[in-house]
Amino acid sequence: MNFTPKSSRKQTAHDWLDYLRESNGLGGILAKTEDLAKLKSTLGLALEKLGLEHLNPKIEAGWRSGTQNELFLLVSSASIASRLQQNLPSLINELGKLGLTCSAIKVKVKPAPAQWEVKPRAGDKEQRKPQGFNAIAKKSWEELLDKLAPDSDLRKTVERLLRHKPK
């Protein structure tokens, strides 16, 4: 695979923006980001003309997937949503005057973040001391010990294991 050579670190921000626009994958992402920024500023102007500029920071705007004519507004509370619902025809009209064509606007309330948080158990932080073998495991090791030759290394290891395991 042939990669483009690394560019000089002395490039300006405009050079980097040109590079991102020309890039295969990043160009599309950058274009969508610029479109969303333009949409947000146009929506802010329309809200300002309607006297609702105080709602602008509380609204996340985007186009509904699949269509470019249906605007999707995500708000943090039901009161903001109902206020926007009351002004939708005027908002669509103002957006049209500002050059943004949209046929419909959907307003949705985003889910509230969870009020609880998952905390680790208090006992998980402490190192638990070894419990030793249960009765069945100890019996199995002792049976193995009886089957091993008295001079084998494995027998010495099993004896040491049984001797040092706490009960």
ChimeraX attribute file (.defattr): number of C-alpha atoms within 10 A of each C-alpha:
attribute: neighborCount
match mode: 1-to-1
recipient: residues
	/A:1	3
	/A:2	4
	/A:3	5
	/A:4	6
	/A:5	6
	/A:6	6
	/A:7	8
	/A:8	7
	/A:9	6
	/A:10	7
	/A:11	9
	/A:12	9
	/A:13	9
	/A:14	9
	/A:15	11
	/A:16	12
	/A:17	13
	/A:18	11
	/A:19	13
	/A:20	17
	/A:21	16
	/A:22	12
	/A:23	13
	/A:24	10
	/A:25	10
	/A:26	13
	/A:27	16
	/A:28	14
	/A:29	14
	/A:30	15
	/A:31	13
	/A:32	12
	/A:33	12
	/A:34	12
	/A:35	14
	/A:36	16
	/A:37	14
	/A:38	13
	/A:39	18
	/A:40	18
	/A:41	13
	/A:42	17
	/A:43	22
	/A:44	20
	/A:45	18
	/A:46	23
	/A:47	21
	/A:48	15
	/A:49	13
	/A:50	13
	/A:51	10
	/A:52	15
	/A:53	15
	/A:54	10
	/A:55	15
	/A:56	18
	/A:57	10
	/A:58	14
	/A:59	20
	/A:60	15
	/A:61	20
	/A:62	17
	/A:63	18
	/A:64	14
	/A:65	10
	/A:66	7
	/A:67	9
	/A:68	12
	/A:69	15
	/A:70	17
	/A:71	20
	/A:72	18
	/A:73	20
	/A:74	18
	/A:75	22
	/A:76	15
	/A:77	15
	/A:78	13
	/A:79	11
	/A:80	17
	/A:81	18
	/A:82	14
	/A:83	12
	/A:84	21
	/A:85	15
	/A:86	10
	/A:87	13
	/A:88	16
	/A:89	14
	/A:90	15
	/A:91	20
	/A:92	20
	/A:93	15
	/A:94	21
	/A:95	20
	/A:96	14
	/A:97	11
	/A:98	13
	/A:99	9
	/A:100	16
	/A:101	16
	/A:102	17
	/A:103	13
	/A:104	13
	/A:105	20
	/A:106	16
	/A:107	21
	/A:108	17
	/A:109	16
	/A:110	13
	/A:111	10
	/A:112	8
	/A:113	6
	/A:114	6
	/A:115	5
	/A:116	6
	/A:117	6
	/A:118	5
	/A:119	6
	/A:120	8
	/A:121	8
	/A:122	7
	/A:123	8
	/A:124	8
	/A:125	8
	/A:126	8
	/A:127	7
	/A:128	8
	/A:129	7
	/A:130	9
	/A:131	9
	/A:132	13
	/A:133	14
	/A:134	9
	/A:135	9
	/A:136	9
	/A:137	11
	/A:138	15
	/A:139	12
	/A:140	10
	/A:141	15
	/A:142	14
	/A:143	11
	/A:144	13
	/A:145	18
	/A:146	10
	/A:147	9
	/A:148	14
	/A:149	11
	/A:150	11
	/A:151	8
	/A:152	9
	/A:153	11
	/A:154	14
	/A:155	17
	/A:156	15
	/A:157	12
	/A:158	16
	/A:159	14
	/A:160	11
	/A:161	12
	/A:162	17
	/A:163	10
	/A:164	10
	/A:165	12
	/A:166	11
	/A:167	12
